[in-house]
Amino acid sequence: MYIGLAISVIIIAGLVIFFRKGLKTNKVNNIVPANTRQLLEENVAFYKNLDDADKVTFDVRVKDFLTTVAVKGIEVEVEDLDRVLVAAGAIIPIFAFNDWKYNNIWEVLLYKGTFSKEYSTDDAQRNVLGMVGDGALHHEMILSQPSLRSSFIHPTDGHNTAIHEFAHLVDKADGSTDGVPEYLLTNPYVIPWVTRMHDTINEMKRKNHSDINQYGATNDAEFFAVISEYFFEKPEQLKDHHPELYDMLEMMFHTKK
Ligand SMILES: [Zn+2]
């Protein structure tokens, strides 16, 4: 009986230490800037274009996101602006999905520049702007801080590293990062989407030139991430050049007014 009691005490003490440590960690890294709305208004074009009611919703969801996902700097100072931009990149793709929660991300690491696939910033082959972790880095995302900021400084150039990486997480939410985000695509639309995606990738490869970022021809997952950037940054142009793709993405992201 005494042994049972002793074990219980040890377990309870362990839990107390664990949760206190957890709370402490959250306190250090999960920072929700007090001036979130102002930062959104000044720096996020998508937010500026929302009506007042949607602005309130967007602001709440950005804050919600930052209470669950920490933004940490690796050799860089994380500013409130960075936190808000990361969260904006997370919310933009799934803004139409009121109940969407990212269950596959706990932490976003900001690097001082580009990095290599081995996460080294000094590597000669550093050319990666963002990455969603796998294996040991499961639940982590890495973004280049300069690329994150420039993504929102140029909101209509078709490139947004944060939207790109969060599109990968939306795709990954069903268990596989394969260019087929099953939470966005009901069954009858999966085959038409895959067909359209493959036709476009094949055309990009054949011509070796496209209005779509050529990196999207790497594989299906990269295609979905790249076309999501294009969709949210230059919708009119995408609609002109690829009306069928545009219609499908509009249906997937529920952005049709
Ligand atoms: Zn990618």
Boltz pocket constraint, residues with backbone or C-beta under 6 A from the ligand:
constraints:
  - pocket:
      binder: B
      contacts: [[A, 130], [A, 164], [A, 168], [A, 221], [A, 222], [A, 225]]
      max_distance: 6.0
